[in-house]
């Protein structure tokens, strides 16, 4: 089948270093969970790049952003659901499921607050936006309704190992989320 010249093509410009391959650092540092009272609504809205807005949301009484401790987390390539709309064309992507796998080794040895925190996130996730914060201070924003969470505590087999919370965040969204750079975000969390 020949290329259709009537199709509108809009390809973004790729800007790379011409001398070497530059790598993006890996790892997810924290999750931030935002309720509807927060000062910004999405990555294009006002405030998400403003550290003062983050500080105000974290300091509000009650807070409007709730942040996990530092995590061990990764997001592998998502999986897609395809279907064939025409016998003469290849399958097309209908939907995409992405996952973030995480372990939280943080422990409140006196108050056990990590249990209440993760239970409340699990119970209330439908009313929260998710922000994934990387070690290089990029923030990936996922709206309420596009993600869900499962989380449980893991008890180690012996005394030399640490107990932790383990979970999976499932995201139903087609395409990649473009992160926003928020310099200084890791300093205030």
SVG drawing of the C-alpha trace seen along z (x, -y; Angstrom):
<svg xmlns="http://www.w3.org/2000/svg" viewBox="-12 -30 44 47">
<polyline fill="none" stroke="black" stroke-width="0.4" points="0.0,0.0 1.5,-3.4 2.0,-6.3 -1.1,-8.6 0.0,-12.2 -3.3,-13.5 -2.3,-12.4 -1.2,-15.3 2.3,-14.7 3.5,-16.5 6.8,-15.1 8.5,-16.9 12.1,-18.0 14.7,-15.9 17.6,-17.8 20.6,-15.7 24.3,-16.3 26.1,-15.8 29.3,-14.6 28.1,-11.8 25.2,-10.0 23.9,-11.6 22.1,-9.3 19.2,-10.1 19.8,-9.0 17.4,-6.3 15.4,-5.6 12.3,-6.9 12.9,-8.7 9.4,-9.4 5.7,-9.4 3.6,-12.4 -0.1,-12.0 -2.1,-15.2 -5.8,-15.9 -8.1,-18.2 -7.3,-21.2 -3.7,-21.4 -2.5,-24.6 -1.9,-23.0 -4.0,-20.7 -1.7,-19.2 1.8,-19.6 0.8,-22.4 -1.0,-24.2 0.4,-27.0 2.6,-26.0 4.0,-22.6 7.4,-24.0 7.2,-26.5 8.9,-25.1 7.0,-27.6 3.7,-26.1 5.0,-22.6 6.1,-23.9 2.7,-25.5 0.8,-22.3 3.0,-20.2 2.7,-22.7 -1.1,-23.2 -3.3,-22.1 -4.3,-19.5 -1.7,-19.0 -2.9,-18.8 0.2,-16.8 1.3,-13.6 4.8,-12.3 6.2,-8.8 9.6,-8.2 12.5,-7.4 11.7,-4.3 13.3,-1.6 11.1,-1.7 11.1,-1.2 8.8,-1.6 9.3,1.1 7.9,0.8 4.1,0.9 2.0,3.5 -0.6,2.7 -3.9,4.1 -4.2,4.2 -6.9,4.9 -7.2,5.3 -9.6,2.7 -8.8,3.8 -7.6,7.0 -5.2,5.0 -3.5,3.1 -1.5,4.0 -3.0,4.1 -3.4,0.7 -2.9,-0.1 -6.2,-0.5 -5.0,-0.9 -1.9,-0.7 -1.2,0.4 1.9,-0.8 3.2,0.3 5.5,-1.0 6.9,1.6 8.1,0.3 9.5,1.2 9.4,-1.1 11.9,-0.2 11.1,-3.2 9.9,-2.3 8.4,-4.3 9.5,-1.9 7.5,-3.6 4.3,-4.8 4.0,-2.3 2.8,-5.3 3.8,-3.7 0.9,-1.2 -1.6,-4.1 0.0,-6.0 -0.1,-3.2 -3.5,-2.0 -4.9,-5.5 -3.4,-5.8 -4.8,-2.5 -8.3,-3.4 -8.3,-6.9 -6.4,-6.5 -9.4,-7.3 -9.4,-10.9 -5.7,-11.5 -3.4,-12.5 -0.1,-10.7 3.2,-12.4 6.3,-10.3 9.5,-12.1 12.8,-10.9 16.3,-11.3 17.1,-13.8 14.1,-16.0 11.7,-15.2 8.0,-15.0 5.6,-12.7 2.0,-13.6 -0.9,-11.0 -4.5,-12.2 -6.9,-10.6 -8.8,-7.9 -5.8,-6.9 -4.1,-4.9 -4.7,-2.4 -2.5,-0.9 -1.9,2.4 0.3,2.4 1.1,4.9 3.7,5.4 6.4,8.1 7.8,9.7 11.4,11.0 12.3,14.6 15.1,13.9 16.3,11.3 19.1,10.1 16.7,9.0 14.5,5.9 10.7,5.8 9.2,3.5 6.1,2.4 5.8,3.7 3.4,2.5 2.4,2.0 0.9,-1.1 -1.1,-0.4 -1.6,-3.2 -4.1,-3.1 -2.9,-5.7 -1.9,-5.5 1.5,-7.1 4.3,-8.4 3.8,-11.1 6.2,-14.0 7.8,-14.9 8.3,-18.4 11.7,-19.5 11.3,-20.8 14.8,-21.9 15.0,-21.7 12.1,-19.4 14.2,-16.7 15.6,-19.3 12.1,-19.9 10.8,-16.4"/>
</svg>
